[in-house]
């Protein structure tokens, strides 16, 4: 069953006397539990698409359905609630609070939820354990390596147990070893079928860790194909 459905999505930025078409007639669907990579060069529309899918930006025309309902069926408060509870975001820049511990960073989304405060520590600790960083629980994020920071960002995205994880260039600032470990975590999440993973990347090798690749060029989808020979991050990591 699709959790994400896009029908002729279009995004146009009005820049005074000129217009820029960032996204044009994008039509696709993503099923629950699927691991999909969106690939293309800088400026091709993939980040714009992420912002639309994550309710961070409105599309100009077309239809976007999340969990069976169009974005217009939700109030602004409902959109904010879904973004916090059903969506998790991982960004290239990590976006962690520097002088704050790993545990406190991961607990942050819970502070904006209706989840009882008594359970915050337990949920955060479980999320941190799932990315292999329990030994860094009380370290400040400024004391972590780049790879560890990204794993904390993944734990923070997981703490609300979201239906969809949007990962925007999650390996972009990492060395190859740290990048493989991040991809291993995303693959493991996908294999459990508890989360839908949408990966944004410009790297073909990274995209081939997913099950399916949607390729963009100049704001349009040029290919939408299953990955014939997926990279297994765990096998590559152990070589």
Secondary structure, 3 states (H helix, E strand, C coil): CEEEEEEEEEEEEEECCEEEEEEEEEEEEEECCCEEEEECCCCCCHHHHHHHHCCCCCCCEEEEEECCEEHHHCCHHHHHHHHHHCEEEEECCCCCCCCCEHHHHHHHHHHHCCCCHHHHHHHHHHHHHHCCCHHHCCCEHHHCCHHHHHHHHHHHHHCCCCCEEEEECCCCCCCHHHHHHHHHHHHHHHHCCCCEEEEEECCHHHHCCCCEEEEEECCEEEEEEECCCCCCHHHHHHC
